[in-house]
Amino acid sequence: MPYVNIKITKEGHVTAAQKKELIAGVTRLIGDVLHKNTKSLVVTIDEVDMDNWGIGGVPVTEIRKAAAKAAKEAEKARKEAEKAAAKAEKEAARATKKAAKEAKQKK
C-alpha cells in the first residue's frame, strides 16, 4: 500500500477544499507516474507550526525576523542614498550655474 505524507506549514490558511484537491492531485500523480493502484493509496497532510520548521539548523521564525530586519535596513539605506543623490544633483546644478555665470562675466 503506497503512503504519501505531505508536510506544510500552518502559515496562512489552507482550506479543506485545498487539502481535498491536494490529496486528489497527489493520488492521480502517483497513479500516473508510478502506475500504482490508487485504491489503496494513503495520503496524509501534516500541518507544522512555524516554530517547529527549520532550514539549515535555524527555525523559520528566526529566518523571517532576520529577513524583515534586513529588508528594513535596506530600505533605510535606499532612502539615504536617494537623499544623497538628490543633494549631489542640487550641488552639481549650483556648480554648473556658478561656472556658467563666471564664464559669462569673463567675456
C-alpha positions as a Python dict, from the first residue, in 0.01 Angstrom:
ca = {
    (1, 'M'): (0, 0, 0),
    (2, 'P'): (164, 328, -111),
    (3, 'Y'): (180, 602, 151),
    (4, 'V'): (245, 972, 88),
    (5, 'N'): (296, 1222, 370),
    (6, 'I'): (276, 1591, 286),
    (7, 'K'): (411, 1840, 538),
    (8, 'I'): (309, 2203, 513),
    (9, 'T'): (341, 2493, 750),
    (10, 'K'): (42, 2634, 932),
    (11, 'E'): (136, 2971, 787),
    (12, 'G'): (-157, 3116, 602),
    (13, 'H'): (-475, 2917, 590),
    (14, 'V'): (-507, 2602, 384),
    (15, 'T'): (-874, 2532, 338),
    (16, 'A'): (-1042, 2192, 348),
    (17, 'A'): (-1114, 2232, -24),
    (18, 'Q'): (-745, 2293, -97),
    (19, 'K'): (-647, 1988, 107),
    (20, 'K'): (-904, 1778, -77),
    (21, 'E'): (-762, 1898, -410),
    (22, 'L'): (-407, 1828, -292),
    (23, 'I'): (-496, 1473, -187),
    (24, 'A'): (-673, 1407, -518),
    (25, 'G'): (-386, 1557, -719),
    (26, 'V'): (-116, 1359, -541),
    (27, 'T'): (-322, 1043, -578),
    (28, 'R'): (-352, 1100, -956),
    (29, 'L'): (21, 1176, -981),
    (30, 'I'): (123, 857, -800),
    (31, 'G'): (-110, 657, -1022),
    (32, 'D'): (16, 821, -1343),
    (33, 'V'): (389, 816, -1264),
    (34, 'L'): (433, 501, -1057),
    (35, 'H'): (141, 307, -1205),
    (36, 'K'): (29, 214, -855),
    (37, 'N'): (-321, 108, -760),
    (38, 'T'): (-457, 428, -610),
    (39, 'K'): (-746, 250, -438),
    (40, 'S'): (-513, 164, -150),
    (41, 'L'): (-302, 483, -162),
    (42, 'V'): (-290, 670, 168),
    (43, 'V'): (-221, 1045, 166),
    (44, 'T'): (-176, 1237, 489),
    (45, 'I'): (-122, 1608, 537),
    (46, 'D'): (62, 1730, 845),
    (47, 'E'): (44, 2099, 928),
    (48, 'V'): (351, 2211, 1121),
    (49, 'D'): (382, 2523, 1337),
    (50, 'M'): (642, 2767, 1204),
    (51, 'D'): (837, 2734, 1530),
    (52, 'N'): (877, 2363, 1452),
    (53, 'W'): (1006, 2420, 1098),
    (54, 'G'): (1373, 2489, 1041),
    (55, 'I'): (1606, 2542, 749),
    (56, 'G'): (1980, 2497, 779),
    (57, 'G'): (1957, 2448, 1153),
    (58, 'V'): (1764, 2770, 1212),
    (59, 'P'): (1392, 2798, 1295),
    (60, 'V'): (1198, 2965, 1014),
    (61, 'T'): (1060, 3222, 1257),
    (62, 'E'): (1417, 3343, 1321),
    (63, 'I'): (1495, 3343, 948),
    (64, 'R'): (1185, 3553, 882),
    (65, 'K'): (1274, 3801, 1159),
    (66, 'A'): (1627, 3838, 1019),
    (67, 'A'): (1491, 3884, 667),
    (68, 'A'): (1245, 4150, 784),
    (69, 'K'): (1522, 4335, 968),
    (70, 'A'): (1749, 4318, 662),
    (71, 'A'): (1469, 4448, 439),
    (72, 'K'): (1405, 4737, 678),
    (73, 'E'): (1776, 4824, 685),
    (74, 'A'): (1798, 4801, 306),
    (75, 'E'): (1500, 5036, 271),
    (76, 'K'): (1664, 5282, 510),
    (77, 'A'): (1990, 5266, 312),
    (78, 'R'): (1798, 5316, -15),
    (79, 'K'): (1627, 5627, 121),
    (80, 'E'): (1958, 5766, 247),
    (81, 'A'): (2117, 5702, -94),
    (82, 'E'): (1827, 5881, -265),
    (83, 'K'): (1873, 6181, -36),
    (84, 'A'): (2247, 6187, -102),
    (85, 'A'): (2191, 6162, -478),
    (86, 'A'): (1938, 6446, -471),
    (87, 'K'): (2178, 6660, -269),
    (88, 'A'): (2465, 6585, -509),
    (89, 'E'): (2240, 6669, -804),
    (90, 'K'): (2150, 7006, -650),
    (91, 'E'): (2514, 7081, -575),
    (92, 'A'): (2613, 6990, -931),
    (93, 'A'): (2340, 7216, -1069),
    (94, 'R'): (2459, 7503, -848),
    (95, 'A'): (2820, 7449, -954),
    (96, 'T'): (2722, 7441, -1322),
    (97, 'K'): (2517, 7757, -1282),
    (98, 'K'): (2803, 7928, -1097),
    (99, 'A'): (3056, 7823, -1361),
    (100, 'A'): (2830, 7950, -1639),
    (101, 'K'): (2785, 8282, -1459),
    (102, 'E'): (3162, 8318, -1407),
    (103, 'A'): (3230, 8232, -1771),
    (104, 'K'): (2976, 8492, -1882),
    (105, 'Q'): (3136, 8757, -1660),
    (106, 'K'): (3482, 8687, -1809),
    (107, 'K'): (3356, 8772, -2159),
}
